[in-house]
Amino acid sequence: MSETQTKPHAESKSGEFIETVKLSPEEEAARKRRNLMIALGLFTFIALVFVTTVVRMSSNYNAGA
């Protein structure tokens, strides 16, 4: 399990403490893979919306001509 550390926040003027977690190398690698998969999924969704829009617009343009 990860080690939990508590330290004062640099921007805090009231002396608040923010809990931070030190990730292991395996957890950092898992986070990186998860972030890459999220980015890939988002890119795929955007590409799909773009292609669908272009196809629909071109079919409407050809129908009107």
ABEGO torsion letter per residue (X at the ends): XBBBBBBBBAABAAGBBBBBBBBBAAAAAAAAAAAAAAAAAAAAAAAAAAAAAAAAAAAAAAAAX
